[in-house]
Amino acid sequence: MVLTMLVDIDHLLATPIYDAERCSIGFHPLHGLLPIIVYLLMFLQPRFCYLRYAGLGLLIHMGLDSIDCYVNQGYWYQP
């Protein structure tokens, strides 16, 4: 599950790479709504346990990023 933090590699595509005022959810390609749906489908797979763990790690990551957006900017994702 620690390897799922590699999803933040898409932050390297942004300019600037880090911006405290930017919400990751909805801004970075791997933090969008479509990838989150894919992460949810990965988590819901009944037989492939490693795929489930990866999906769970990615969903936790997106949840924490979303909480960070809400606490710092007042919204859950960047529209």
N, C-alpha and C positions, 0 to 999 in steps of 0.2 A: 504494500500500500504506500510505502514511502516513495516508490518510483513514480507514483501518479503525480507527484509534485513537479515532474518534468513537463506537465501541461503548461507551466509558466514560461516555457521556451518562446511562446508567441509574444511575450512582452518585448522581446528583442526586435520585433517588427515595428514597434511604436516609436515615435519621436516626441518627446524624450522617452527613454526606456522606462524611467520611473517618474510618475507624477502623483503626488499625494492627493491631489484634487480630482483624480480620474477614477471612475468606477470601472473595474475590470469586466464585470458582467455586462455583456452586450457590446463592449468595445473591442476586445481582443478576439481573434477568429476562433480559438478553442474555448472561449468563455461565452459563446452565444447560445441562443435558445435551442437551435438545432443540435449542436454538439451535446447539450445537456440532456436532450431527449435520447440521444444515442447512449450517453452514460447511464441513463435510467434503464434503457433496454438491456445494456450489459449487466446491470445489477439484477435484473429480473430473470436472467437465464438460470434455469433450474439445475442443469447438470455440470456446467463448466465452472468449477469453484474458483479458479484463478481469474476468470473473466468477471465473476461476481465481486471478488475482492477489489479488482481494478475499478469496476463500476462504483462500488461503495466508496473507495478512496477519492475518486473523481467527484462524486456527489457531495462528499464532505468538503472537499476543496471549494466547490462552487458555492456551497452553503455558507462557508466561512467568508468567502469573498463577497457574497451578497450581504451578509451581516455587516462587514466592513463598510460597504457602500452605504448602507442605511445609517450606520452610526456616524459616519463622517460627512455624508452629503444629504441624507434625509430621504433617499430613494433606494429601492432594491436592485435596480439595474439601470444602465445608461440607455435611454431611449434613442 
